[in-house]
């Protein structure tokens, strides 16, 4: 029986030992796959039929990381190229990839909307007027905290609160209310950019401790990392 992977997102759980702070993910579309291999993002096709599962060829970004991360990334991509079979547990919580000899190559745990819950620190925001991704101001700490269909947080100046709607990998924010404190020109410009980016958000990509909110064209609206 064929397994429907379309729309699913997974976080690597074994058998590789990952460097501290590194997350490896894979997300499936209808016939395409993408994800984070540790330092870089990859994408490409996959085939899944009766008795057949293959990934690739894969393309990706070309950022450099530490020797340990780059070695691990090379291993992950090499293993993806050797996959010929997969299994998914009955509860849909675990995905295993195997080679032609049945050896376990990669094991993943499912990621879903429940993993959004909690506090996230904003690291960068799409600035529509400048058509660029801008890092947040030093010593400011804009945040988002998800709790079901409610979201609260900070723009780095004012408190925000409102509602959100999550369905699979789609995400939208309802009207967001903020307090009205003035914190200086730079902080207010950051606040306006963040609120505009949240209003433009239509989806999300979750990569372990990293969360990316996505614009309608698939570009980055807001980048965040898991808070304490």
The 8 nearest C-alpha neighbors of each residue, nearest first, counted from 0:
[[1, 2, 49, 48, 50, 3, 86, 47],
 [2, 0, 3, 48, 49, 47, 50, 4],
 [1, 3, 4, 0, 87, 47, 86, 48],
 [4, 2, 5, 1, 7, 6, 29, 47],
 [5, 3, 7, 27, 2, 6, 28, 29],
 [6, 4, 28, 29, 27, 7, 3, 30],
 [7, 5, 28, 27, 4, 8, 26, 168],
 [6, 8, 4, 27, 5, 26, 9, 109],
 [7, 9, 26, 110, 25, 109, 27, 6],
 [8, 10, 109, 110, 25, 108, 24, 107],
 [9, 11, 24, 107, 108, 23, 12, 207],
 [12, 10, 107, 23, 24, 106, 13, 108],
 [11, 13, 107, 106, 10, 108, 14, 15],
 [14, 12, 15, 106, 11, 105, 16, 107],
 [13, 15, 105, 106, 16, 12, 104, 103],
 [16, 14, 13, 17, 105, 12, 71, 75],
 [15, 17, 14, 18, 13, 71, 12, 19],
 [16, 18, 15, 21, 19, 71, 22, 68],
 [19, 17, 21, 20, 68, 16, 67, 71],
 [20, 18, 21, 17, 22, 16, 68, 67],
 [19, 21, 18, 22, 208, 17, 207, 37],
 [22, 20, 19, 18, 37, 17, 23, 68],
 [23, 21, 207, 37, 206, 24, 20, 208],
 [24, 22, 36, 37, 35, 11, 10, 21],
 [25, 23, 10, 35, 34, 9, 206, 11],
 [24, 26, 34, 9, 33, 8, 35, 10],
 [27, 25, 8, 33, 34, 32, 7, 9],
 [28, 26, 32, 5, 7, 6, 4, 31],
 [27, 29, 5, 31, 6, 30, 32, 26],
 [28, 30, 5, 31, 27, 6, 4, 32],
 [31, 29, 28, 45, 44, 46, 32, 27],
 [32, 30, 44, 28, 45, 43, 29, 27],
 [31, 33, 27, 43, 42, 26, 44, 28],
 [34, 32, 42, 26, 41, 25, 43, 27],
 [33, 35, 25, 24, 41, 40, 26, 36],
 [34, 36, 40, 24, 23, 37, 39, 41],
 [35, 37, 23, 72, 39, 38, 40, 34],
 [38, 36, 23, 35, 72, 22, 21, 39],
 [37, 39, 36, 64, 62, 68, 35, 40],
 [40, 38, 60, 36, 35, 37, 62, 61],
 [39, 41, 35, 59, 34, 60, 36, 42],
 [42, 40, 59, 33, 58, 34, 35, 57],
 [43, 41, 33, 57, 32, 58, 59, 34],
 [42, 44, 57, 55, 32, 31, 56, 58],
 [45, 43, 31, 55, 32, 30, 54, 56],
 [44, 46, 54, 53, 31, 30, 55, 32],
 [47, 45, 53, 52, 54, 48, 30, 44],
 [46, 48, 52, 51, 45, 53, 49, 1],
 [49, 47, 51, 50, 1, 52, 46, 2],
 [48, 50, 51, 1, 47, 0, 52, 2],
 [49, 51, 48, 52, 84, 47, 83, 1],
 [52, 50, 48, 49, 47, 83, 84, 53],
 [51, 53, 47, 83, 84, 46, 48, 82],
 [52, 54, 46, 83, 45, 82, 51, 55],
 [55, 53, 45, 80, 44, 79, 46, 56],
 [56, 54, 57, 44, 43, 45, 80, 53],
 [55, 57, 43, 54, 44, 58, 80, 45],
 [58, 56, 55, 43, 42, 41, 59, 44],
 [59, 57, 41, 42, 43, 56, 60, 55],
 [60, 58, 41, 40, 42, 61, 39, 57],
 [59, 61, 39, 40, 62, 41, 58, 38],
 [62, 60, 39, 59, 63, 40, 38, 58],
 [61, 63, 39, 60, 64, 38, 40, 59],
 [64, 62, 61, 65, 38, 69, 39, 66],
 [65, 63, 69, 68, 38, 66, 62, 67],
 [64, 66, 68, 67, 69, 63, 70, 38],
 [67, 65, 69, 68, 70, 64, 71, 63],
 [68, 66, 70, 65, 69, 71, 18, 64],
 [69, 67, 71, 65, 70, 66, 64, 72],
 [68, 70, 72, 66, 71, 67, 64, 73],
 [71, 69, 73, 67, 72, 68, 66, 74],
 [70, 72, 74, 68, 69, 73, 67, 75],
 [73, 71, 69, 75, 36, 74, 70, 37],
 [72, 74, 70, 76, 71, 75, 77, 69],
 [73, 75, 71, 77, 72, 76, 78, 70],
 [76, 74, 72, 78, 77, 73, 79, 71],
 [77, 75, 79, 73, 78, 74, 72, 80],
 [76, 78, 74, 80, 75, 79, 73, 81],
 [79, 77, 81, 75, 80, 76, 104, 74],
 [80, 78, 76, 81, 82, 77, 75, 54],
 [79, 81, 77, 78, 82, 54, 76, 55],
 [82, 80, 78, 79, 98, 83, 77, 53],
 [81, 83, 98, 79, 97, 80, 53, 84],
 [82, 84, 52, 98, 53, 99, 51, 97],
 [85, 83, 52, 97, 82, 96, 51, 98],
 [86, 84, 96, 95, 97, 87, 94, 52],
 [85, 87, 95, 94, 88, 96, 84, 93],
 [88, 86, 94, 93, 91, 95, 89, 85],
 [87, 89, 91, 90, 93, 92, 86, 94],
 [88, 90, 91, 87, 92, 93, 86, 94],
 [89, 91, 92, 88, 93, 87, 109, 94],
 [92, 90, 88, 89, 93, 87, 109, 94],
 [91, 93, 109, 90, 108, 88, 94, 87],
 [92, 94, 108, 88, 87, 107, 91, 109],
 [93, 95, 87, 107, 86, 106, 108, 88],
 [96, 94, 106, 86, 85, 105, 107, 87],
 [95, 97, 85, 105, 104, 84, 103, 82],
 [98, 96, 103, 102, 101, 104, 84, 82],
 [97, 99, 82, 101, 83, 100, 102, 81],
 [98, 100, 101, 83, 97, 102, 82, 84],
 [101, 99, 98, 102, 97, 103, 83, 84],
 [100, 102, 97, 98, 99, 103, 84, 96],
 [103, 101, 97, 98, 100, 104, 99, 96],
 [104, 102, 97, 105, 96, 101, 98, 95],
 [103, 105, 97, 96, 78, 102, 98, 106],
 [104, 106, 96, 95, 103, 13, 14, 107],
 [107, 105, 95, 13, 12, 94, 11, 96],
 [108, 106, 11, 12, 94, 10, 9, 93],
 [107, 109, 93, 10, 9, 92, 94, 12],
 [110, 108, 9, 92, 93, 8, 10, 111],
 [109, 111, 9, 8, 114, 10, 108, 112],
 [112, 110, 113, 114, 109, 8, 167, 115],
 [111, 113, 114, 115, 167, 165, 110, 168],
 [114, 112, 115, 111, 116, 110, 147, 146],
 [113, 115, 112, 116, 111, 110, 117, 205],
 [116, 114, 113, 112, 145, 117, 111, 205],
 [117, 115, 145, 114, 146, 113, 144, 118],
 [118, 116, 144, 145, 115, 119, 146, 226],
 [117, 119, 144, 226, 143, 225, 145, 120],
 [120, 118, 225, 226, 143, 224, 142, 223],
 [119, 121, 142, 223, 224, 226, 225, 141],
 [120, 122, 223, 142, 141, 123, 222, 119],
 [121, 123, 223, 222, 135, 134, 120, 224],
 [124, 122, 134, 222, 135, 133, 221, 121],
 [125, 123, 221, 133, 132, 220, 193, 126],
 [124, 126, 132, 220, 131, 127, 221, 133],
 [127, 125, 192, 131, 129, 128, 130, 132],
 [126, 128, 130, 129, 125, 131, 192, 196],
 [129, 127, 130, 126, 131, 192, 125, 195],
 [128, 130, 131, 127, 126, 132, 125, 133],
 [131, 129, 127, 128, 126, 125, 132, 133],
 [130, 132, 129, 126, 125, 133, 127, 128],
 [131, 133, 125, 124, 126, 123, 134, 130],
 [132, 134, 123, 124, 131, 125, 135, 126],
 [135, 133, 123, 122, 124, 136, 132, 137],
 [136, 134, 123, 122, 133, 137, 139, 124],
 [135, 137, 139, 138, 134, 186, 189, 140],
 [136, 138, 139, 135, 140, 134, 155, 122],
 [139, 137, 136, 140, 135, 155, 141, 186],
 [140, 138, 155, 136, 137, 141, 135, 156],
 [139, 141, 155, 142, 138, 120, 121, 153],
 [142, 140, 155, 154, 153, 121, 120, 139],
 [143, 141, 120, 152, 153, 121, 119, 140],
 [142, 144, 152, 119, 151, 118, 145, 120],
 [143, 145, 118, 117, 151, 150, 152, 119],
 [146, 144, 150, 116, 117, 149, 147, 115],
 [147, 145, 149, 116, 148, 150, 144, 117],
 [146, 148, 149, 145, 116, 150, 113, 163],
 [149, 147, 163, 162, 164, 146, 150, 145],
 [150, 148, 162, 146, 147, 163, 161, 145],
 [149, 151, 145, 161, 144, 162, 160, 146],
 [152, 150, 160, 144, 159, 143, 161, 145],
 [151, 153, 143, 142, 159, 144, 158, 160],
 [152, 154, 158, 141, 142, 155, 159, 157],
 [153, 155, 141, 190, 156, 157, 158, 142],
 [156, 154, 141, 140, 139, 153, 157, 186],
 [155, 157, 154, 182, 153, 186, 158, 180],
 [158, 156, 178, 154, 153, 180, 177, 155],
 [157, 159, 153, 177, 178, 152, 154, 160],
 [160, 158, 177, 152, 153, 176, 151, 175],
 [161, 159, 151, 176, 175, 150, 152, 177],
 [160, 162, 175, 150, 149, 174, 176, 173],
 [163, 161, 149, 173, 148, 150, 172, 164],
 [162, 164, 172, 148, 171, 173, 149, 150],
 [163, 165, 171, 170, 148, 172, 166, 162],
 [166, 164, 170, 169, 167, 163, 171, 112],
 [167, 165, 169, 168, 170, 164, 112, 202],
 [166, 168, 169, 165, 112, 6, 111, 170],
 [167, 169, 202, 203, 166, 170, 204, 6],
 [170, 168, 202, 166, 167, 201, 165, 203],
 [171, 169, 202, 165, 201, 164, 203, 168],
 [170, 172, 201, 164, 163, 200, 173, 165],
 [171, 173, 163, 162, 164, 198, 174, 197],
 [172, 174, 162, 163, 175, 161, 171, 164],
 [173, 175, 161, 176, 172, 162, 198, 160],
 [176, 174, 161, 160, 173, 159, 177, 162],
 [175, 177, 160, 159, 161, 174, 178, 158],
 [178, 176, 159, 158, 157, 179, 160, 175],
 [177, 179, 157, 158, 180, 159, 176, 156],
 [180, 178, 177, 157, 181, 158, 156, 176],
 [179, 181, 157, 178, 182, 156, 177, 158],
 [182, 180, 183, 179, 187, 156, 157, 186],
 [183, 181, 186, 156, 187, 180, 184, 185],
 [184, 182, 186, 185, 181, 187, 188, 156],
 [183, 185, 187, 186, 188, 182, 181, 189],
 [186, 184, 188, 187, 183, 189, 182, 136],
 [187, 185, 189, 188, 183, 184, 182, 190],
 [186, 188, 190, 184, 189, 185, 183, 191],
 [189, 187, 185, 191, 190, 186, 184, 192],
 [190, 188, 186, 192, 187, 191, 193, 185],
 [189, 191, 187, 193, 154, 188, 192, 194],
 [190, 192, 188, 194, 193, 189, 195, 187],
 [191, 193, 189, 195, 126, 190, 194, 196],
 [194, 192, 196, 190, 195, 191, 124, 189],
 [193, 195, 197, 191, 196, 192, 190, 198],
 [194, 196, 198, 192, 193, 197, 191, 199],
 [197, 195, 199, 193, 220, 198, 194, 192],
 [198, 196, 194, 200, 199, 195, 193, 172],
 [197, 199, 195, 196, 200, 194, 172, 171],
 [200, 198, 196, 197, 214, 195, 201, 220],
 [201, 199, 214, 197, 213, 198, 171, 202],
 [202, 200, 170, 171, 214, 169, 215, 213],
 [203, 201, 169, 170, 213, 168, 212, 200],
 [202, 204, 212, 213, 211, 168, 169, 170],
 [203, 205, 211, 210, 212, 206, 168, 202],
 [204, 206, 210, 207, 209, 211, 203, 110],
 [207, 205, 209, 24, 208, 210, 22, 204],
 [206, 208, 209, 22, 205, 10, 24, 23],
 [207, 209, 225, 224, 206, 210, 22, 205],
 [210, 208, 224, 206, 207, 223, 205, 225],
 [209, 211, 205, 223, 204, 224, 222, 206],
 [212, 210, 222, 204, 203, 221, 223, 213],
 [211, 213, 203, 221, 220, 202, 219, 200],
 [212, 214, 219, 202, 220, 203, 200, 217],
 [213, 215, 200, 217, 218, 220, 216, 201],
 [216, 214, 217, 201, 213, 200, 218, 199],
 [217, 215, 214, 218, 213, 219, 201, 220],
 [218, 216, 214, 215, 213, 219, 202, 220],
 [219, 217, 214, 216, 213, 220, 215, 212],
 [218, 220, 213, 221, 214, 212, 125, 211],
 [219, 221, 125, 213, 196, 212, 214, 124],
 [220, 222, 124, 212, 219, 123, 211, 125],
 [223, 221, 211, 123, 122, 121, 210, 212],
 [224, 222, 121, 210, 120, 122, 209, 119],
 [225, 223, 209, 120, 119, 208, 210, 226],
 [224, 226, 119, 208, 120, 209, 118, 227],
 [227, 225, 119, 118, 120, 224, 117, 142],
 [226, 225, 118, 119, 117, 120, 224, 208]]
